[in-house]
C-alpha cells in the first residue's frame, strides 16, 4: 500500500523532488511520511505523523540537503500511525523504505535483539534496517549485506535503501509488490509506480519478482533471484506528468463524479466504430468467446463491476460466469476448465490479491483478460488481453469514475462476445450499442439532480445504519452505494439483494434506519416494490431511486425519490451509480469527514 520514491541526482538537493514524488503516491497511504538523504556521507531524515503536508511543513523549518535520498508515504500495517513508525527507518549504516509485509519479522527481531540491536518502532520494516546493518558489521559490502538479508526475508514487499558513506549507491528490490526504475541524464530514480516518476523522466523499466537493482548516477544493474545479471525492457512511458488539480470543485471526488460523462464517452469511443456502430475490441477475442466459462475476480468496487458483468455476460452473451472476490478466490483452489478465460478488474493494476488470483488462473491455463485504468501496471504485463478504461488519474481514494468506466468497458466486452458467440441478433446489438452511446448524455442529465440529492443527504447523515437494496444488476449497485457511504461518511451501511432482506436485515428496520431502494422499472420492479412496502410497514423510510414509471408506482410508499432517465435496462447500472455516489459524497461533507482521503484507506492495496 505504501509509496516509495528514491532519487540520485548529479548536484541538486533531492528532498523537494522526493516530496513532489510522494504527492503523486499519497493515494497509497497517508498515515505518515518521511525522507532521508545523505549529507556529507551521513544519513539524515525527517519524518512526520499524518498527511504529507506535515512533512512538507517540517522540511520548511528543518531543510535537508543531499543529492541522494529516499522517501515514503505510509499505510500502516505493523504499528500505529505515529511518527516513530514512519519510514525511512535508519541505523548508523543504512536507511530503508519499504512497501509490503515481512511475514517473519518477529523471529528476525528476536534474533537481532540477542545481538544487542535495539528497536525504536513497532514496524516490520525496522527489521530490514538492522539485518542489513548486522551483515555490514560483519565486513560485508552494502551489496552483499542486502543480498544476505533478502535471502532471509519472507513476504511480499519492495524496498529501497541508501548507505552511509556511499553517495552514489541506491539498492532496490522487488518481491511481490511493484517497483519501477526511471532513467535520466546523470540521475536515476526508483518509485512504486510510473505515475510518481512521470514528471522526472519518461524512460521507465519495471522490475520483475525477485529482482535486485543497484542504482548509481550512471545507470542501473539488475540481478534476478538467482543472482544472474539481467536486462529489463526500458520503455518510453505514456504516463502523464501532470498532477491534476481540483479546478472549481471542493474535492477531487466531486470533480471526478462530474467528469464521468466525458470519460465514459472517451472510453466508448475507443471501442465503438463511428462508421459502422460496431463494437471492436483490441486483439483477437475468439478464444474468449469459445471459453466454456469465464471466471471474474476483483476487489472492492471493482468486484461490484464484475458482479454486474456476470449478469450481462450470462444474460446477453450466454456465457457461463463465476465471480468471486480475489482475496478468497485462490484459496479455494478452484478447478478451472480447459480453454477457460479469467477476467480481472483493477483501477491500479497493482492490487496484490487480484494479481495473485490472476497468477493462479494463469497456472491453470486460463486466457487472461484484464480491465485496467492505470497504464504500465503489473497486471497489464501479465495479461493476454488488456481492455483500458479511460478514466484518467483518479485522486479521490473512493472510486467513482473508475467504476463507471469499468462498467462501460465490460458492457462493450459483453456486446462483442455476444456477437462473436451468435447470441444476439444484429438488431439487438444495435439497440445495445445505441443505448451505450446515449449513456454519457444521460449521466450528464443526472448530475443536474445534485442539489436535490444534497438535501436528502442531510437526512441520511443523521442515520445510525443505512440499508441498500437491489435486484438483478441493481444488486451490485446497492452494494457499491453502501460501500461508498461507509468509506467516506463512516456510517454503517450494508447492501443486500432485495429478496434477502427478510432473511435477517429486516430485524434492523425502524424509523432510524433509512432504506435506499435501487429499482429500475424492469421485469424485477414489482418484487422490489414489495420489499419497499415491507420496509414501510415496519416504520422504515424509503429513498427510492427509480425512473418515472417506478416512482409513479411507489409515490405513496417512498419518503424520498430520485428520478433516473428511462433507458435500456442494459445501461441502467451505469446511470444508477451516479446518485449513490452523490449521496455518499454530500453525506460525508455534511459530517465533516475527509472525503478525498478517508481514514484507514488507500487507493492501491498491495498487501494481502
C-alpha positions in Angstrom: 0.0 0.0 0.0 2.8 2.4 0.9 4.6 4.6 -1.6 8.3 4.6 -2.3 10.5 7.2 -4.1 14.3 7.2 -4.5 16.4 9.8 -6.4 20.2 10.0 -7.2 20.9 13.4 -8.7 24.0 15.0 -10.1 24.2 18.1 -8.0 20.8 19.3 -6.7 19.2 18.7 -3.4 16.6 15.9 -3.8 14.4 16.4 -0.8 12.0 18.7 -2.6 11.8 16.3 -5.5 11.1 13.4 -3.1 8.2 15.3 -1.6 6.8 16.0 -5.1 7.1 12.4 -6.0 5.3 11.4 -2.7 2.4 13.8 -3.5 1.7 11.6 -6.5 1.9 8.5 -4.3 -0.2 9.7 -1.3 -3.2 7.7 -2.6 -1.2 4.7 -1.5 -1.3 5.8 2.2 -1.3 8.9 4.3 -0.7 7.7 7.9 2.8 9.2 7.9 5.6 10.3 5.6 9.3 10.8 5.7 12.5 11.3 3.7 16.2 10.5 4.3 19.2 11.9 2.4 23.0 11.7 2.7 24.7 14.9 3.8 28.4 14.8 3.9 28.2 11.0 3.8 25.9 10.8 6.8 22.3 9.8 6.9 19.8 12.5 7.9 16.0 12.1 7.9 12.8 14.0 8.6 9.5 12.2 9.4 6.0 13.4 10.3 2.8 11.7 11.5 -0.2 12.1 9.3 -0.5 13.5 5.8 2.3 14.7 3.6 1.7 18.3 4.3 3.0 17.8 7.8 6.3 16.5 6.4 6.5 19.4 4.0 6.0 21.9 6.9 8.8 20.2 8.9 11.1 20.4 5.9 10.5 24.1 5.6 11.7 24.5 9.2 14.4 21.9 9.0 15.6 21.6 5.4 17.5 18.6 4.2 20.4 18.8 1.7 21.9 16.0 -0.3 21.9 14.7 -3.8 20.8 11.2 -3.0 17.7 10.3 -1.0 14.6 8.1 -0.4 11.1 9.0 0.6 8.0 7.1 1.8 4.3 7.7 2.4 2.8 5.1 4.7 -0.3 3.0 5.1 0.1 1.4 8.5 0.2 -2.4 8.8 2.5 -3.2 11.7 2.5 -0.5 14.3 0.3 2.6 14.8 0.2 5.7 12.6 2.7 7.6 14.8 6.0 9.3 13.9 8.2 6.6 15.4 6.7 4.1 12.9 7.2 6.4 9.9 9.7 5.5 7.3 12.6 5.8 6.5 14.0 3.5 9.2 17.7 4.2 9.7 20.7 2.8 11.6 24.3 4.2 11.5 24.8 2.2 8.2 21.5 2.3 6.2 18.2 4.0 5.6 15.3 1.8 4.3 11.8 2.5 2.8 9.5 -0.5 2.3 6.1 -1.4 0.9 4.6 -4.7 1.8 4.8 -7.1 4.8 7.7 -9.0 6.2 6.0 -12.1 7.5 8.9 -13.5 9.6 9.8 -10.1 11.2 9.1 -11.3 14.7 11.6 -14.2 14.7 14.2 -11.9 13.0 13.6 -9.2 15.6 14.1 -11.7 18.4 17.4 -12.9 16.8 18.7 -9.4 16.3 17.8 -8.3 19.9 20.0 -11.1 21.1 22.8 -9.5 19.1 22.3 -6.2 21.0 20.2 -4.4 18.3 17.6 -2.1 19.8 14.3 -1.4 18.1 12.7 2.1 18.2 9.5 1.3 16.3 6.7 -1.2 16.2 7.1 -1.9 12.4 8.2 -4.9 10.5 10.4 -2.6 8.3 12.9 -1.8 11.0 14.0 -5.4 11.0 15.3 -4.9 7.4 17.5 -1.9 8.5 19.0 -3.8 11.4 19.5 -7.0 9.5 21.4 -5.2 6.7 23.4 -3.4 9.4 24.3 -6.7 11.1 25.8 -8.0 7.9 27.7 -4.8 7.1 29.2 -5.0 10.6 30.4 -8.5 9.7 32.5 -6.8 7.0 30.2 -7.2 4.0 29.7 -4.6 1.3 26.3 -3.0 1.2 25.5 -5.1 -1.9 26.4 -8.3 -0.2 24.7 -7.3 3.0 21.4 -6.6 1.1 21.7 -10.0 -0.7 22.2 -11.8 2.5 19.3 -10.0 4.1 16.9 -10.6 1.2 17.5 -14.4 1.4 16.1 -14.3 5.0 13.0 -12.1 4.4 9.7 -13.8 3.8 6.7 -11.9 2.5 5.6 -9.7 -0.4 7.5 -6.4 -0.5 9.5 -3.9 -2.4 12.2 -1.6 -0.9 14.8 1.0 -1.5 18.0 1.7 0.6 20.8 4.2 0.8 24.0 3.8 2.8 26.3 5.8 5.0 29.4 6.9 3.1 28.0 5.8 -0.3 26.9 8.9 -2.2 26.4 7.1 -5.5 24.6 3.9 -4.5 21.0 3.1 -4.0 19.7 -0.5 -3.8 16.2 -1.6 -4.5 14.4 -5.0 -4.6 11.0 -6.4 -5.6 9.4 -9.4 -4.2 5.7 -9.3 -5.0 4.9 -5.6 -4.9 5.8 -3.2 -7.7 9.0 -1.2 -8.2 9.8 1.0 -11.2 13.1 2.4 -12.3 13.5 5.8 -14.1 16.4 6.7 -16.3 17.6 10.3 -16.5 20.7 12.1 -17.7 23.2 11.7 -14.9 20.5 10.9 -12.5 18.3 7.9 -11.6 15.0 7.2 -9.9 13.1 4.4 -8.1 9.4 4.5 -7.3 6.4 2.4 -6.6 4.8 3.2 -10.0 5.4 5.2 -13.1 2.9 7.9 -12.1 5.4 9.1 -9.5 8.2 9.2 -12.0 6.4 10.8 -14.9 7.4 14.4 -14.0 11.1 13.3 -13.7 11.7 11.1 -16.7 9.8 9.3 -19.5 12.2 6.4 -19.6 11.0 3.6 -17.4 11.6 -0.1 -16.7 9.8 -2.4 -14.2 11.5 -4.9 -12.0 10.3 -8.5 -12.1 9.6 -10.5 -9.0 12.9 -11.5 -7.3 14.9 -8.7 -9.0 17.5 -6.7 -7.0 18.8 -3.5 -8.5 21.9 -1.3 -7.9 21.5 2.2 -8.9 24.1 4.9 -9.5 24.1 8.2 -11.3 25.5 6.4 -14.3 22.8 3.8 -14.6 21.5 0.6 -13.1 22.5 -3.0 -12.8 19.7 -5.6 -12.3 20.1 -9.2 -11.0 17.4 -11.8 -10.8 16.6 -14.1 -7.8 19.4 -16.4 -9.0 21.9 -13.6 -8.9 22.3 -13.5 -12.7 22.6 -10.2 -14.4 19.5 -9.5 -16.5 18.2 -6.8 -18.8 14.7 -5.4 -18.3 12.9 -3.6 -21.1 13.3 0.2 -21.0 10.2 1.9 -22.4 9.1 5.4 -23.0 6.2 5.9 -20.6 2.8 7.2 -21.8 2.1 8.3 -18.2 1.2 12.0 -17.8 3.4 14.1 -15.7 0.6 16.5 -14.8 -0.7 16.5 -11.3 -4.4 17.1 -11.6 -6.0 19.9 -9.6 -9.5 20.2 -8.2 -10.5 23.1 -10.5 -13.7 24.7 -9.3 -14.6 21.7 -7.1 -14.3 21.5 -3.4 -13.0 17.9 -3.5 -11.3 15.6 -6.0 -14.2 13.2 -5.5 -16.8 15.7 -6.7 -14.7 16.7 -9.6 -14.3 13.1 -10.6 -18.0 12.4 -10.3 -18.7 15.3 -12.7 -16.0 14.1 -15.1 -18.0 10.9 -15.7 -19.9 12.0 -18.9 -16.6 12.8 -20.5 -14.6 9.8 -19.5 -17.5 7.4 -20.2 -17.7 8.9 -23.7 -14.0 8.7 -24.2 -13.9 5.1 -23.2 -16.8 4.3 -25.5 -15.0 6.0 -28.4 -12.1 3.5 -28.1 -14.5 0.6 -28.7 -17.3 1.8 -30.9 -16.5 2.3 -34.6 -18.3 5.5 -35.5 -18.7 4.4 -39.1 -20.3 1.0 -38.5 -21.6 1.4 -35.0 -19.9 -2.0 -34.2 -18.0 -2.6 -31.0 -14.4 -3.6 -31.8 -12.0 -4.8 -29.1 -8.3 -4.7 -29.3 -6.8 -8.1 -30.2 -8.4 -11.4 -31.1 -11.1 -12.4 -28.6 -12.1 -15.6 -30.4 -10.6 -17.8 -27.6 -12.6 -15.9 -25.0 -15.8 -16.3 -27.0 -15.3 -20.0 -27.2 -14.5 -20.4 -23.5 -16.7 -22.8 -21.6 -16.6 -20.5 -18.6 -15.4 -17.0 -17.6 -14.0 -16.6 -14.1 -14.3 -13.0 -12.8 -12.2 -11.8 -9.9 -11.5 -8.4 -8.3 -11.6 -6.5 -5.0 -13.9 -3.8 -3.6 -15.6 -1.6 -6.0 -14.0 -3.3 -9.0 -15.6 -6.6 -7.8 -19.0 -5.0 -7.9 -18.3 -4.0 -11.5 -17.5 -7.7 -12.1 -20.8 -8.7 -10.5 -22.7 -6.5 -13.0 -20.6 -8.1 -15.8 -21.7 -11.6 -14.6 -25.4 -10.7 -15.2 -24.6 -9.2 -18.6 -22.4 -12.0 -19.8 -24.8 -14.7 -18.8 -28.0 -12.9 -19.9 -26.7 -11.3 -23.2 -23.7 -13.3 -24.3 -25.0 -16.6 -22.8 -21.6 -17.3 -21.4 -21.3 -19.1 -18.0 -19.6 -16.9 -15.4 -18.2 -17.5 -11.9 -17.5 -14.3 -9.9 -15.5 -14.2 -6.7 -13.6 -11.7 -4.6 -9.9 -12.0 -5.3 -8.8 -12.2 -1.7 -10.6 -15.5 -1.3 -10.7 -17.0 -4.8 -7.4 -18.7 -5.0 -7.6 -20.2 -1.5 -10.5 -22.4 -2.8 -8.1 -24.0 -5.3 -11.0 -24.0 -7.7 -10.7 -26.3 -10.7 -10.5 -24.4 -13.9 -12.0 -25.6 -17.2 -9.8 -26.4 -20.2 -9.9 -23.5 -22.6 -11.5 -21.2 -20.0 -11.0 -17.5 -19.6 -10.4 -15.4 -16.5 -11.3 -11.7 -16.2 -9.7 -9.3 -13.8 -10.7 -5.8 -13.0 -8.5 -3.2 -11.3 -8.1 0.5 -11.2 -4.4 0.5 -10.3 -3.4 -2.8 -11.9 -1.4 -3.5 -8.8 -3.9 -4.9 -6.3 -2.0 -7.8 -4.8 -5.0 -10.1 -4.1 -6.2 -9.6 -7.7 -2.7 -10.2 -9.1 -2.3 -13.4 -7.1 -5.7 -14.6 -8.3 -4.6 -13.8 -11.9 -1.4 -15.9 -11.4 -3.4 -18.8 -10.1 -5.7 -18.8 -13.2 -2.7 -18.4 -15.4 -1.1 -21.5 -13.9 -4.4 -23.3 -14.6 -4.1 -22.5 -18.3 -6.8 -19.8 -18.5 -6.7 -16.9 -21.0 -6.3 -13.8 -19.0 -8.3 -10.6 -19.8 -7.9 -7.5 -17.7 -9.8 -4.3 -17.4 -7.4 -1.6 -16.2 -7.3 2.2 -15.8 -3.6 2.7 -14.8 -1.1 2.1 -17.7 2.1 0.1 -17.3 0.9 -1.9 -14.3 1.9 -5.4 -13.2 -1.5 -6.9 -14.1 -1.2 -5.4 -17.6 2.2 -7.0 -18.1 0.9 -10.4 -17.0 -2.3 -10.4 -19.1 -3.1 -11.9 -22.5 -5.7 -9.2 -23.3 -6.0 -5.7 -21.8 -9.1 -3.5 -22.1 -8.4 0.1 -21.0 -10.8 2.4 -19.2 -10.0 6.0 -19.9 -11.0 7.5 -16.6 -7.6 9.3 -16.2 -5.9 9.7 -12.9 -8.4 9.2 -10.0 -7.1 11.1 -7.0 -10.0 10.6 -4.6 -9.5 7.3 -2.8 -13.1 6.3 -3.1 -13.5 5.1 -6.7 -16.1 6.9 -8.8 -15.2 7.5 -12.5 -13.0 4.4 -12.5 -16.1 2.3 -11.6 -18.4 3.7 -14.3 -15.7 3.4 -17.0 -15.2 -0.2 -15.8 -18.9 -0.8 -16.3 -18.7 0.8 -19.7 -15.8 -1.3 -20.8 -17.4 -4.5 -19.5 -20.6 -3.6 -21.4 -18.6 -3.3 -24.6 -16.9 -6.6 -23.9 -20.3 -8.2 -23.4 -21.7 -7.0 -26.7 -18.6 -8.1 -28.6 -18.7 -11.5 -27.0 -22.4 -11.9 -27.6 -21.9 -11.1 -31.3 -18.9 -13.5 -31.6 -21.0 -16.3 -30.0 -24.0 -15.6 -32.2 -26.1 -15.0 -29.0 -27.8 -11.8 -30.2 -29.3 -10.5 -33.4 -27.9 -7.6 -35.4 -31.0 -5.6 -34.3 -30.4 -6.2 -30.6 -26.7 -5.5 -31.0 -27.6 -2.1 -32.5 -30.1 -1.4 -29.6 -27.4 -2.2 -27.0 -24.8 -0.1 -28.8 -27.1 2.8 -29.2 -28.0 2.6 -25.5 -24.4 2.8 -24.6 -23.7 5.8 -26.9 -26.5 7.6 -25.1 -25.2 6.9 -21.7 -22.8 10.0 -21.4 -25.7 12.4 -22.1 -28.0 10.6 -19.6 -25.2 10.7 -16.9 -24.8 14.5 -17.5 -28.5 14.9 -17.1 -28.4 13.1 -13.8 -25.7 15.3 -12.4 -28.3 18.1 -12.6 -30.0 16.4 -9.6 -27.1 17.3 -7.4 -29.0 19.9 -5.3 -31.9 17.6 -4.6 -29.6 14.8 -3.5 -27.7 17.2 -1.3 -30.9 17.9 0.6 -31.6 14.2 1.1 -28.1 13.7 2.4 -28.9 15.7 5.5 -31.4 13.0 6.5 -29.0 10.2 5.7 -26.2 11.9 7.7 -28.3 11.6 10.9 -28.8 7.8 10.5 -27.3 5.1 12.7 -27.4 2.5 9.9 -28.4 2.5 6.3 -29.6 -0.4 4.1 -29.3 -0.5 0.3 -31.5 -3.0 -1.6 -31.4 -4.0 -5.3 -32.3 -6.9 -7.6 -30.6 -8.1 -10.7 -27.9 -5.7 -11.9 -29.2 -3.2 -9.3 -27.9 -5.5 -6.5 -24.2 -4.7 -7.2 -25.1 -1.0 -7.3 -26.7 -1.4 -3.9 -23.5 -2.9 -2.7 -21.5 -0.1 -4.2 -23.7 2.5 -2.7 -23.3 1.0 0.7 -19.6 0.8 0.3 -19.3 4.4 -0.8 -21.3 5.6 2.3 -19.1 3.5 4.6 -15.9 4.6 3.0 -16.3 8.4 3.2 -19.0 9.1 5.8 -18.2 6.3 8.3 -21.9 5.5 8.6 -22.6 1.8 8.9 -24.2 0.7 5.7 -24.9 -2.6 4.1 -26.1 -3.6 0.6 -28.4 -6.6 0.1 -30.2 -8.4 -2.6 -33.8 -7.2 -2.0 -35.1 -10.8 -1.6 -32.6 -11.4 1.2 -33.9 -8.5 3.4 -36.4 -10.7 5.1 -33.7 -13.3 6.0 -32.2 -11.1 8.7 -31.7 -7.4 7.8 -35.4 -6.7 8.3 -34.8 -7.0 12.1 -32.8 -3.8 11.9 -35.5 -1.7 10.3 -37.1 1.2 12.3 -37.6 4.9 11.9 -33.8 5.5 12.3 -32.7 3.2 9.5 -33.2 4.6 6.0 -33.5 2.1 3.3 -32.3 3.0 -0.2 -34.0 1.0 -2.9 -32.3 0.9 -6.3 -35.2 -0.2 -8.6 -35.4 0.5 -12.3 -38.8 -0.2 -13.7 -38.0 -3.5 -15.3 -39.1 -7.1 -15.1 -38.0 -7.2 -11.4 -39.6 -4.0 -10.3 -42.7 -5.4 -8.7 -40.7 -7.7 -6.5 -38.5 -4.7 -5.4 -41.7 -2.7 -4.8 -43.0 -5.4 -2.4 -39.7 -5.2 -0.5 -40.1 -1.4 -0.2 -43.6 -1.8 1.2 -42.3 -4.3 3.7 -39.9 -1.7 4.9 -42.6 1.0 5.3 -44.9 -1.5 7.1 -42.2 -1.7 9.9 -41.8 2.0 10.3 -38.8 2.4 7.9 -38.3 5.2 5.5 -37.5 4.5 1.8 -35.4 6.5 -0.6 -36.4 5.2 -4.0 -34.0 5.5 -6.9 -36.1 4.7 -10.0 -37.4 6.1 -13.3 -40.6 7.9 -13.9 -42.8 4.8 -14.1 -41.2 3.3 -10.9 -41.7 6.5 -8.9 -45.3 6.7 -10.1 -46.0 3.2 -8.8 -44.4 3.8 -5.4 -45.1 7.5 -4.8 -47.2 6.8 -1.8 -44.6 4.4 -0.3 -41.3 6.3 -0.7 -40.4 9.1 1.6 -37.8 10.5 -0.9 -37.3 9.8 -4.6 -34.6 10.3 -7.1 -35.7 10.1 -10.7 -33.4 8.4 -13.3 -33.9 8.9 -17.0 -35.7 6.0 -18.7 -33.0 3.9 -20.5 -32.5 0.4 -21.8 -32.0 -1.9 -18.8 -28.7 -2.8 -20.2 -27.1 0.6 -19.3 -29.1 1.1 -16.1 -26.3 0.1 -13.8 -24.1 2.9 -15.1 -26.8 5.6 -14.5 -28.0 4.3 -11.2 -24.4 4.5 -9.9 -24.4 8.4 -10.1 -27.0 9.1 -7.3 -25.5 6.7 -4.9 -22.1 8.4 -5.4 -23.5 11.8 -4.9 -25.5 10.8 -1.9 -22.4 9.4 -0.2 -20.4 12.5 -1.1 -22.8 15.0 0.3 -23.4 12.9 3.4 -19.7 12.9 4.1 -19.4 16.7 3.5 -22.2 17.3 6.0 -20.5 15.0 8.6 -17.2 16.9 8.0 -15.1 13.8 7.1 -12.0 13.9 4.8 -13.7 13.0 1.6 -10.7 12.5 -0.6 -8.5 10.7 1.9 -10.8 8.8 4.3 -9.3 7.3 7.4 -7.6 3.9 7.2 -8.0 3.6 3.4 -5.6 3.6 0.5 -6.1 3.7 -3.3 -3.9 0.8 -4.2 -3.8 -2.2 -2.0 -0.5 -4.0 -2.5 -0.6 -6.2 0.6 -2.8 -9.3 1.4 
